[in-house]
Amino acid sequence: MRLSVCFRKGIVCMFVAMAALLSGCASLTSQEENDPLEFVNRGVYKFNQKADEYVLEPVAKGYQYVTPDIVDQSITNFFSNLDDVVVFVNDILQLKFNQALSDGGRVLVNTTVGVLGFVDMATDMGMPKNNEDFGQTLGAYGVGTGPYVVLPILGSSTLRDTLGIYADTFVDPIQQIDDSDARWATMVLKGVDTRADLIRAKKIADQAALDPYEFERSAHFQRRNYLIYDGNPPLDDEDIFDDE
């Protein structure tokens, strides 16, 4: 019953998201760094930086300090396996059936042989990790990014990807946990584990950019464009001119 309700809600959410974006944002390409809310976004960005400096990063470092590497990797694998369920659903929505077979196989193998996903057996068996979400699904069907937004704690996003995040919750196994305390505890653990894995990357980004906000915004658009086109984004006019 619960799955049926979630499925219906997911379908409704999908059409609402697509209708809203197609009506207001279809003319925007995925490469445009459209940031009309920059003043607000910078405020949220500063809040996120302070929250990270005083809360998230210290907690992540503490977690990394007390957690043996093998346990840390096992927890990362476990959450990656849960994410593969979302990837599998979006494979199907994008009609990537061969990839769906591989990603569905990952879930099956890692959940069984890999002991609930704590061990990534699928990669060694020729089923590599993929990255798909509903924001990418919308982009694959030509829906524009919409304006750039910085979400509290979650960070860089766009209107399209924010709606995609919401839609993905209807198939995310963590969001299907009935007990709210267990659900939130699992979400917090996933967030801490993810933040711990990004400690080195954040240091590099901070050192590389004169304006970290612009660096992060540009990196977000480039990464999302790369993912939508499966690593082969179309050339823009400047690239074509340079090749000539």
C-alpha positions in Angstrom: 0.0 0.0 0.0 2.8 2.4 1.0 4.7 1.6 -2.3 1.5 2.3 -4.3 1.0 5.7 -2.7 4.7 6.6 -3.1 4.5 5.5 -6.8 1.4 7.7 -7.4 3.0 10.7 -5.6 6.2 10.2 -7.7 4.3 10.3 -10.9 2.4 13.4 -9.9 5.7 15.0 -8.8 7.3 14.1 -12.1 4.6 15.8 -14.2 4.4 18.8 -11.9 8.1 19.3 -12.1 8.2 18.9 -15.9 5.3 21.2 -16.4 6.7 23.9 -14.3 10.2 23.8 -15.9 9.0 23.4 -19.4 6.7 26.4 -19.1 9.3 28.7 -17.6 12.8 27.4 -18.3 12.7 25.4 -21.5 14.7 28.1 -23.4 17.7 27.8 -21.0 20.5 25.5 -22.0 22.2 23.3 -19.4 25.5 25.3 -19.8 24.2 28.7 -18.9 25.2 29.9 -15.5 21.9 31.7 -14.9 22.1 33.3 -11.5 19.4 36.0 -11.1 19.2 35.3 -7.3 22.9 35.8 -6.8 22.4 38.2 -3.8 20.3 35.7 -2.0 22.4 32.8 -3.1 25.6 34.4 -1.7 23.9 34.9 1.6 22.9 31.2 1.8 26.4 30.3 0.6 27.9 32.3 3.5 25.6 30.5 5.9 26.6 27.1 4.5 30.3 28.0 4.8 29.9 29.0 8.5 27.8 25.9 9.2 30.5 23.8 7.5 33.3 25.5 9.4 31.8 25.3 12.8 29.7 22.1 12.7 29.9 19.9 9.6 33.6 19.8 9.0 34.6 19.2 12.7 32.0 16.5 13.0 33.2 14.9 9.7 36.9 15.1 10.9 35.9 13.5 14.3 34.0 10.7 12.4 37.0 10.1 10.2 39.4 10.1 13.2 37.4 7.5 15.2 36.3 5.3 12.2 38.8 2.8 10.8 39.3 3.1 7.1 37.7 -0.2 6.3 34.6 0.7 8.3 34.4 4.1 6.7 34.6 2.5 3.2 32.0 -0.1 4.1 29.6 2.7 5.2 30.3 4.6 2.0 29.6 1.4 0.0 26.3 0.8 1.9 24.9 4.3 1.0 26.2 4.0 -2.5 24.2 0.8 -2.9 21.0 2.5 -1.7 21.7 5.3 -4.2 21.9 2.7 -7.0 18.1 2.2 -6.5 17.6 5.8 -7.5 20.0 5.4 -10.4 18.2 2.3 -11.6 14.8 4.1 -11.7 16.2 7.1 -13.6 18.0 4.7 -16.0 14.6 3.4 -16.9 13.0 6.8 -17.2 15.8 7.8 -19.6 15.3 4.6 -21.6 18.9 3.5 -20.8 17.9 -0.1 -20.6 21.4 -1.6 -20.9 22.6 0.6 -18.1 19.5 -0.2 -16.1 20.4 -3.9 -16.3 23.9 -3.2 -15.0 22.7 -0.9 -12.2 19.9 -3.2 -11.3 22.5 -6.0 -11.2 24.7 -3.9 -8.9 21.9 -3.6 -6.4 21.1 -7.3 -6.5 24.8 -8.4 -6.2 25.9 -5.9 -3.6 22.7 -6.4 -1.5 23.2 -10.2 -1.4 26.8 -11.2 -2.0 28.0 -7.8 -0.8 26.2 -8.1 2.5 23.6 -5.3 2.2 26.0 -3.3 0.1 28.8 -3.0 2.7 31.1 -4.6 0.2 31.1 -3.5 -3.4 31.4 -6.8 -5.3 29.6 -5.5 -8.4 32.4 -3.2 -9.6 34.9 -6.1 -9.7 32.3 -8.1 -11.6 32.1 -5.6 -14.5 29.2 -3.5 -13.3 30.6 0.0 -12.8 29.0 2.7 -10.6 26.8 5.2 -12.6 25.3 8.5 -11.6 21.7 9.3 -12.5 19.0 11.3 -10.8 15.7 12.9 -11.7 17.4 16.3 -12.4 19.5 14.5 -15.0 16.4 12.8 -16.4 14.7 16.1 -16.9 17.8 17.5 -18.5 18.0 14.5 -20.8 14.5 15.3 -22.1 15.6 18.9 -22.9 14.3 20.7 -19.8 16.5 23.7 -19.0 18.3 24.2 -15.8 16.3 27.2 -14.6 18.0 29.7 -12.2 20.9 28.7 -10.1 20.1 28.3 -6.4 22.1 27.6 -3.3 20.2 25.3 -0.9 20.8 25.5 2.9 23.3 22.8 3.9 22.8 21.0 0.5 24.7 23.6 -1.5 24.7 24.2 -5.2 21.6 23.4 -7.3 19.2 24.7 -9.9 15.5 24.9 -10.0 15.4 21.8 -12.2 17.7 19.9 -9.9 15.9 21.0 -6.8 12.7 19.6 -8.1 14.7 16.5 -9.1 15.9 16.0 -5.5 12.3 16.1 -4.3 11.2 13.6 -6.9 14.0 11.2 -6.1 12.8 11.0 -2.5 9.9 8.9 -3.6 12.2 6.1 -4.6 15.1 6.7 -2.2 15.1 3.7 0.2 16.2 5.9 3.1 13.0 8.0 2.7 10.9 4.8 2.9 12.0 4.1 6.5 8.8 4.3 8.6 10.4 5.2 11.9 11.2 8.9 11.7 14.0 8.7 14.2 15.7 5.9 12.3 15.2 7.7 9.0 16.8 10.9 10.3 19.6 9.1 12.0 20.4 7.3 8.7 20.3 10.6 6.8 22.6 12.2 9.3 25.1 9.3 9.1 25.0 9.5 5.3 25.6 13.3 5.4 28.6 12.9 7.8 30.1 10.1 5.8 29.7 12.1 2.5 31.2 15.2 4.1 34.2 13.2 5.5 34.9 11.9 1.9 35.0 15.5 0.6 37.5 17.0 3.1 40.4 16.9 0.8 38.4 18.1 -2.2 37.2 21.2 -0.3 40.7 22.2 0.6 41.7 22.1 -3.1 38.7 24.2 -4.1 39.3 26.8 -1.4 43.0 27.2 -2.5 42.2 27.2 -6.3 39.6 30.0 -6.4 39.8 33.7 -5.9 36.0 33.7 -5.5 34.9 30.4 -4.1 31.2 31.1 -4.8 31.8 31.6 -8.5 34.2 28.6 -8.6 31.5 26.4 -7.0 28.8 27.7 -9.3 30.8 27.1 -12.4 31.9 23.7 -11.3 28.3 22.7 -10.5 27.1 23.7 -14.0 30.0 21.9 -15.7 29.6 18.8 -13.7 25.8 18.6 -14.2 26.2 19.2 -17.9 28.9 16.4 -18.0 26.6 14.0 -16.2 23.5 14.7 -18.4 25.4 14.0 -21.6 27.2 11.0 -20.1 30.6 12.6 -20.4 30.1 13.9 -24.0 28.5 17.3 -23.7 27.9 19.2 -27.0 30.4 21.8 -28.0 29.4 25.4 -27.6 30.0 28.1 -30.2 33.4 29.1 -28.7 34.7 25.5 -28.8 33.6 25.1 -32.4 35.3 28.4 -33.4 38.5 27.4 -31.6 38.6 24.1 -33.4 38.4 25.9 -36.8 
